[in-house]
Amino acid sequence: MQQDFSEVQLQLAATVADFVNSEVIPNAGAWDAENRFPIEQVRAMGELGLFGIVFPEEYGGASGDFTSFCLAVEELAKGDASIAITLSAGVGLGANPIYQFGNEDQRQRWLPELCAGNALAAFGLTEPDAGSDAGATRTRAERTESGWRISGSKAYITNSGTEMTKVTTVTARTGSGISAFAVPSGTPGLIVEPAYRKLGWHASDTHGLTLDGVEVGEESLLGEEGRGFRQFLAILDDGRISVAALALGQAEACLRESLAYAKSRNAFGGPIGRFQAVAFKIADMETAIEASRALVYRAASLKDRGKPFKREAAVAKLFATEAAVDAAREAVQIFGGAGFIEESPVARYFRDSKILEIGEGTSEIQRMVIARSLGLPV
C-alpha cells in the first residue's frame, strides 16, 4: 500500500481488512455456491459506516473522501468481488445520483437510510437494447395530472431485488429528452424479474426490472427534466474509479493465492515457485497491480481535489480491469488442475473477473473515451 495515505485512511483500510478476514473470506465460497446475497454482512458493512463514507454528516455520512471509499472497495474485493460490488454500486450508482442531483427533500427522504446501510438503492440505466448505447433508452415517462407514468424495462440491475432495496433511479424518455426518476420499491407496476443465472458475482443481487405503467409523483423527478442522460454519464465516471479499485483488490487476491500456492505446491523435487514459468507470472501480476494502484488512486485524488478526472477514470478502469482478468487467468494456470475445481478460490476469481471488463462501460467504451480525450474523432 502506498505510504502517502493519511492515518485515517490507513485505519479505515485496516478495519475493512479485519472485516474481510473474519466475515468475508471464510464465507465467500458458500455464498458463491449457494447464489446467496450475504445480507447480514452487508448490514454489518453499514454498521462500519462504509455506505456513508463519501456523504455529508447531515445525511448520516462521514464527510470522507473518495480515496477512502476506494480503499474500502479494494479491501472488500480482496475477499469477494460480489460483496465489493454491492458497496460500490450501492454508493456510487445507487445513492450518489440522489445526492448529486436530488433536491433537499429527496436527499432527506432517502440518504439517511442509505448512508446507514439500512437500505440499498439501485441504478436503472441499462436496457435490453441500450447498454453501451445508453442514449437508445426506450423506457418512457408521460405526464399525468399528479406526476408521471413510466413504462419500459431495465436489464442487469445490481442491488435491485433485495429486501434492503428501497429505491431505484431510472432513466426514461420525456418530452424534453431523457430524464431521471427515483422510483420507490413496491410501487405498483414496478416488477422485479427473477434473478439472473450469472457466470460470476453469484453473491451479488442482479435482476431485470419491468416498469408497467408505474405512476410516481412530481417529487420523483430527479434533477432537471431532460438532463437525466448527462447526469447518469457523470455518475458513471465516479463508478469507473471504484470498479477499478475493485479490480485492483481482485488482482491482489489472485496474487495472494498464487504466491501461497507457488511456495507450498511441490513438483519435480521442490516448490513450483522456483521455476521461471511460475515466478515470472507472479512477477507480472505484481507489476500490473502496482501500475493499477497508481492509476486508481491518481484518478481518485483528482476527484477529491475537484480536478477533471474523466480521462483518468477511463484509463484506470481500462487498465485495472484488464489486469484483473489477466491475473485471474494466470492464477488458474499456476494452480493447474486444482484451479479448475470450484472449491479453489481462484476458480471464483476467474469467473468473477470477466464482468469487470463489461460493467460501468466496456473496455471498448473506455478506449473510445481515452481516444476522444486525445482529439481523435472516434
C-alpha positions in Angstrom: 0.0 0.0 0.0 1.2 3.5 -0.8 2.8 5.4 2.1 1.1 8.8 1.3 -2.3 7.8 2.5 -3.4 9.6 5.7 -3.5 7.8 9.0 -7.3 8.0 8.9 -7.4 6.3 5.5 -4.9 3.6 6.6 -7.0 2.9 9.7 -10.1 2.6 7.6 -8.4 0.1 5.2 -7.2 -1.9 8.2 -10.7 -2.0 9.7 -12.2 -3.3 6.4 -9.3 -5.8 6.1 -10.2 -7.2 9.5 -13.8 -7.5 8.5 -12.8 -9.2 5.3 -10.6 -11.7 7.1 -13.2 -12.6 9.7 -16.5 -12.3 7.8 -15.9 -12.4 4.1 -13.1 -14.9 3.2 -14.4 -17.7 5.4 -17.9 -17.4 3.8 -17.4 -16.3 0.3 -17.2 -19.8 -1.2 -20.5 -20.8 0.3 -22.2 -17.5 -0.8 -21.0 -18.2 -4.3 -22.0 -21.9 -4.4 -25.5 -21.1 -3.0 -26.0 -17.9 -5.0 -26.8 -16.2 -1.7 -26.8 -12.5 -1.1 -25.0 -12.0 2.3 -27.5 -9.7 3.9 -26.1 -10.0 7.4 -22.6 -9.0 6.2 -24.0 -6.2 4.1 -25.8 -4.8 7.2 -22.5 -5.1 9.1 -20.8 -3.0 6.5 -23.4 -0.4 7.2 -22.6 -0.6 10.9 -18.9 0.0 9.9 -20.1 3.2 8.1 -18.9 2.1 4.7 -22.1 3.2 2.9 -21.8 6.7 4.2 -18.1 7.4 3.7 -18.4 10.0 1.0 -21.7 11.7 2.0 -22.0 14.7 4.4 -22.7 14.2 8.1 -26.0 16.0 7.8 -27.3 12.9 5.9 -25.7 10.4 8.3 -22.4 10.1 6.3 -18.8 10.6 7.4 -17.9 13.5 5.1 -15.0 11.4 3.9 -13.2 11.5 0.6 -13.5 9.3 -2.5 -10.0 7.9 -1.9 -11.2 6.4 1.4 -14.2 4.9 -0.4 -11.9 3.3 -3.0 -9.7 1.8 -0.3 -12.8 0.2 1.3 -13.9 -1.3 -2.0 -10.4 -2.5 -2.7 -10.1 -4.3 0.6 -13.5 -5.9 0.2 -12.6 -7.2 -3.3 -9.6 -9.0 -1.8 -12.2 -11.2 -0.1 -15.0 -11.3 -2.6 -16.0 -9.3 -5.6 -19.7 -9.8 -5.1 -19.7 -8.0 -1.7 -17.4 -5.3 -3.1 -19.7 -4.5 -6.0 -22.6 -4.4 -3.5 -20.9 -1.5 -1.8 -19.5 0.1 -5.0 -22.9 0.1 -6.8 -24.9 0.9 -3.6 -22.9 4.1 -3.1 -21.6 5.1 -6.5 -24.6 4.2 -8.6 -27.5 4.0 -6.1 -27.1 6.8 -3.5 -24.9 9.1 -5.5 -27.5 10.2 -8.1 -29.8 11.2 -5.3 -27.1 13.2 -3.5 -25.7 14.8 -6.7 -28.9 15.7 -8.5 -31.7 15.3 -5.9 -33.3 18.3 -4.1 -33.2 18.6 -0.4 -36.5 16.8 0.2 -35.2 13.8 -1.8 -31.9 13.8 0.0 -33.6 13.9 3.4 -36.0 11.2 2.4 -33.5 8.7 1.1 -29.9 9.4 2.1 -30.1 8.8 5.9 -31.1 5.1 5.5 -28.8 4.6 2.6 -25.8 6.1 4.4 -26.6 3.9 7.4 -26.6 0.8 5.3 -30.2 0.0 6.4 -31.3 0.3 2.8 -29.9 0.0 -0.7 -30.5 2.0 -3.9 -30.3 0.6 -7.4 -29.3 2.4 -10.7 -31.6 1.7 -13.7 -29.8 2.8 -16.8 -29.1 -0.3 -18.9 -31.9 -1.8 -21.0 -32.1 -4.9 -23.2 -31.4 -2.7 -26.3 -29.5 0.1 -24.6 -26.2 -0.9 -22.9 -23.1 0.9 -24.2 -25.5 2.9 -26.3 -27.4 4.3 -23.3 -28.8 7.1 -25.4 -31.0 4.5 -27.1 -33.2 4.3 -24.0 -36.7 3.2 -24.8 -38.4 3.4 -21.4 -40.8 6.3 -21.5 -42.3 8.6 -18.9 -45.5 10.5 -19.7 -47.0 13.3 -17.6 -50.2 12.7 -15.7 -52.3 15.0 -13.6 -50.4 14.1 -10.5 -46.9 13.3 -11.9 -45.5 10.7 -14.2 -46.4 7.3 -15.7 -43.3 5.2 -16.6 -43.3 2.2 -18.9 -40.4 0.1 -20.1 -37.7 -2.3 -18.9 -34.3 -2.3 -17.4 -31.6 -5.0 -17.5 -28.8 -6.3 -15.3 -29.6 -4.0 -12.4 -27.4 -4.5 -9.3 -29.0 -4.4 -5.8 -32.5 -4.3 -7.4 -34.3 -7.1 -5.7 -33.1 -7.5 -2.1 -35.3 -6.9 0.9 -33.0 -3.9 1.6 -33.7 -2.3 -1.7 -35.8 0.9 -1.1 -35.4 2.9 -4.3 -34.2 2.7 -7.9 -33.2 5.6 -10.0 -34.3 5.1 -13.6 -33.9 6.9 -16.9 -36.8 7.4 -19.2 -37.6 9.4 -22.3 -39.8 12.5 -21.7 -40.8 15.3 -24.0 -37.6 17.2 -23.5 -35.1 14.3 -23.7 -34.1 11.6 -21.2 -35.0 12.3 -17.6 -34.2 10.6 -14.3 -36.7 9.4 -11.7 -36.4 8.0 -8.2 -38.9 5.1 -8.0 -39.6 3.6 -4.5 -39.6 -0.2 -4.2 -43.1 -1.6 -4.0 -44.6 1.0 -6.3 -47.4 -0.7 -8.2 -46.3 -1.7 -11.7 -42.6 -2.0 -10.7 -41.9 -5.6 -11.3 -38.6 -7.2 -10.2 -37.9 -10.1 -12.6 -36.3 -13.4 -11.5 -32.6 -13.2 -10.6 -30.2 -13.9 -13.5 -28.1 -17.0 -13.6 -24.7 -15.4 -14.0 -21.2 -16.6 -14.8 -19.8 -14.9 -11.7 -20.7 -12.5 -8.9 -23.1 -15.1 -7.6 -23.5 -13.3 -4.2 -24.4 -10.0 -5.9 -28.1 -9.3 -6.4 -28.9 -8.7 -10.1 -32.3 -8.6 -11.7 -34.2 -7.2 -14.7 -36.9 -4.7 -14.0 -40.2 -4.1 -15.7 -42.0 -0.8 -15.3 -45.6 -1.5 -16.3 -47.3 1.9 -16.1 -45.5 2.9 -12.9 -47.1 6.1 -11.5 -45.0 8.4 -9.4 -45.5 11.9 -8.2 -43.7 15.1 -9.5 -41.4 14.7 -6.5 -39.8 11.6 -8.0 -38.2 13.6 -10.9 -34.5 13.6 -10.1 -32.8 16.8 -11.2 -34.0 18.8 -14.2 -36.3 17.3 -16.8 -34.4 16.3 -19.9 -31.0 16.2 -18.2 -31.1 12.6 -16.9 -28.8 11.2 -19.5 -26.0 13.7 -18.8 -26.5 13.2 -15.1 -26.1 9.4 -15.3 -23.0 9.7 -17.6 -21.4 11.9 -14.9 -22.3 9.2 -12.3 -20.6 6.6 -14.4 -17.3 8.5 -14.3 -17.3 8.1 -10.5 -18.3 4.5 -10.7 -15.4 3.7 -13.1 -12.9 4.6 -10.4 -14.5 2.4 -7.8 -14.8 -0.5 -10.2 -11.1 0.0 -11.0 -10.4 -0.2 -7.2 -12.5 -3.4 -7.1 -10.4 -4.8 -9.9 -7.2 -3.9 -8.1 -8.4 -5.8 -5.0 -9.4 -8.8 -7.1 -5.9 -8.9 -8.7 -4.3 -8.7 -5.3 -6.4 -11.7 -4.2 -5.1 -13.6 -7.2 -1.5 -12.6 -6.3 -2.1 -13.7 -2.7 -3.4 -17.1 -3.6 -0.8 -17.7 -6.4 2.1 -16.8 -4.2 1.0 -19.1 -1.4 0.4 -21.9 -3.8 3.7 -21.4 -5.6 5.5 -21.7 -2.2 3.6 -24.7 -1.0 2.9 -26.9 -4.1 5.8 -29.2 -4.8 6.7 -30.7 -8.1 9.9 -32.2 -9.5 11.5 -32.1 -6.1 10.6 -28.7 -4.8 8.1 -25.8 -4.7 6.8 -24.8 -8.2 7.7 -21.1 -7.4 11.3 -21.9 -8.2 10.5 -22.3 -11.9 10.7 -19.1 -14.0 7.4 -20.2 -15.8 5.6 -19.7 -12.5 7.8 -17.0 -10.9 7.5 -14.7 -13.9 3.7 -14.9 -13.9 3.7 -13.8 -10.3 6.2 -11.0 -11.0 4.0 -9.8 -13.9 0.9 -9.8 -11.6 2.8 -7.7 -9.0 3.9 -5.2 -11.7 0.3 -4.9 -13.1 -1.0 -4.4 -9.5 1.4 -1.6 -8.8 0.5 0.2 -12.0 -3.2 -0.3 -11.4 -2.8 1.1 -7.8 -1.1 4.2 -9.2 -3.8 4.8 -11.8 -6.7 4.1 -9.4 -5.6 6.5 -6.7 -4.4 9.1 -9.2 -8.0 9.3 -10.5 -9.5 9.3 -7.0 -7.1 12.0 -5.9 -8.1 14.2 -8.9 -11.8 13.7 -8.0 -11.1 14.6 -4.4 -9.3 17.8 -5.4 -12.1 18.9 -7.7 -10.0 18.4 -10.8 -11.2 16.9 -14.1 -10.9 13.2 -14.0 -12.9 11.7 -16.8 -9.9 10.5 -18.8 -8.1 9.3 -15.8 -11.1 7.3 -14.6 -11.3 5.6 -18.0 -7.6 4.9 -18.0 -7.7 3.4 -14.5 -10.8 1.4 -15.3 -9.4 0.0 -18.6 -6.0 -1.0 -17.2 -7.0 -2.3 -13.8 -9.9 -4.4 -15.0 -7.9 -6.0 -17.8 -5.1 -6.6 -15.4 -7.5 -8.4 -13.0 -8.7 -10.6 -15.8 -5.1 -11.4 -16.7 -4.3 -12.1 -13.1 -7.2 -14.5 -12.7 -6.3 -16.4 -15.8 -2.7 -16.8 -14.7 -3.7 -17.7 -11.2 -5.8 -20.6 -12.5 -2.8 -21.6 -14.7 -0.5 -21.6 -11.7 -2.9 -23.8 -9.7 -3.3 -26.2 -12.7 -6.0 -28.8 -12.2 -6.7 -27.5 -8.7 -7.6 -24.1 -10.2 -10.3 -25.7 -12.3 -12.1 -27.0 -9.2 -14.8 -24.8 -7.8 -13.6 -25.3 -4.2 -10.5 -23.3 -5.2 -10.9 -19.5 -4.7 -9.1 -18.8 -7.9 -11.9 -20.5 -9.9 -14.3 -18.0 -8.4 -11.9 -15.1 -9.2 -11.7 -16.3 -12.8 -15.5 -16.3 -13.1 -15.9 -13.0 -11.2 -13.2 -11.1 -13.1 -14.7 -11.1 -16.6 -17.6 -8.7 -15.8 -15.1 -6.1 -14.8 -14.3 -5.5 -18.5 -18.0 -5.0 -19.2 -19.8 -3.3 -16.4 -19.5 0.5 -15.9 -18.6 0.9 -19.5 -16.9 -1.8 -21.5 -13.2 -1.8 -22.3 -14.1 -0.7 -25.8 -16.0 2.3 -24.4 -13.1 3.2 -22.2 -10.8 3.2 -25.2 -13.2 5.5 -27.0 -13.2 7.9 -24.1 -9.4 7.9 -24.0 -9.1 8.3 -27.7 -11.5 11.3 -27.8 -9.6 12.9 -25.0 -6.6 12.9 -27.3 -8.5 14.6 -30.0 -9.4 11.6 -32.2 -12.8 11.7 -33.8 -13.9 8.2 -32.6 
